[in-house]
Amino acid sequence: MIEFSLSEKLYTMIFRAARILRRCSERDTELPPGQLRLLALICALDVPTQQHVLEYMQIRPASLSEMMTKLEKGGYIIRGRDENDKRNVVITITEKGYAVNRKHYDTQRKQAIQAFDVLTEEEKQQLYSIMKKLISEWEDK
């Protein structure tokens, strides 16, 4: 039988935890994760243009265009030309889009609180410090 090191066990547990959290966050949503992320970004930006959104999303233009088309057909956003610069496509979120984004945000917030209810405040702070340290190290590589 193979004996795994503590580092290997931690590595596996982080992947399991991420998978569980992702699965929970995708429950009861009316849009796929990528479209929810795009909708949240559009809500967060002041006057989002398609080019502006593309810079944040870091995906291919064709992929963004496809997601935007789906959101527009679903009634979540409206795309139009910028009055000052006709080359730019300005994105406006609809009431339906705001409602879906708000519901998803509220659900995510509740899930985040519930996910760590088992920990004391001190344990949460310790976990936060450890994760911050790990992520900082991993991002530097």
Secondary structure as the mmCIF struct_conf table of DSSP 4:
data_model
#
loop_
_struct_conf.conf_type_id
_struct_conf.id
_struct_conf.beg_label_comp_id
_struct_conf.beg_label_asym_id
_struct_conf.beg_label_seq_id
_struct_conf.end_label_comp_id
_struct_conf.end_label_asym_id
_struct_conf.end_label_seq_id
HELX_LH_PP_P HELX_LH_PP_P1 ILE A 2 SER A 5
HELX_RH_AL_P HELX_RH_AL_P1 LEU A 6 SER A 25
TURN_TY1_P TURN_TY1_P1 GLU A 26 ASP A 28
BEND BEND1 GLU A 30 LEU A 31
HELX_RH_AL_P HELX_RH_AL_P2 PRO A 33 ALA A 44
BEND BEND2 LEU A 45 VAL A 47
STRN STRN1 THR A 49 THR A 49
HELX_RH_AL_P HELX_RH_AL_P3 GLN A 50 MET A 57
TURN_TY1_P TURN_TY1_P2 GLN A 58 GLN A 58
BEND BEND3 ILE A 59 ILE A 59
HELX_RH_AL_P HELX_RH_AL_P4 PRO A 61 LYS A 73
TURN_TY1_P TURN_TY1_P3 GLY A 74 GLY A 75
BEND BEND4 TYR A 76 TYR A 76
STRN STRN2 ILE A 77 ARG A 81
BEND BEND5 GLU A 83 ASN A 84
TURN_TY1_P TURN_TY1_P4 LYS A 86 ARG A 87
BEND BEND6 ASN A 88 ASN A 88
STRN STRN3 VAL A 89 ILE A 93
HELX_RH_AL_P HELX_RH_AL_P5 GLU A 95 ALA A 115
TURN_TY1_P TURN_TY1_P5 PHE A 116 VAL A 118
BEND BEND7 LEU A 119 LEU A 119
HELX_RH_AL_P HELX_RH_AL_P6 GLU A 121 ASP A 140
#
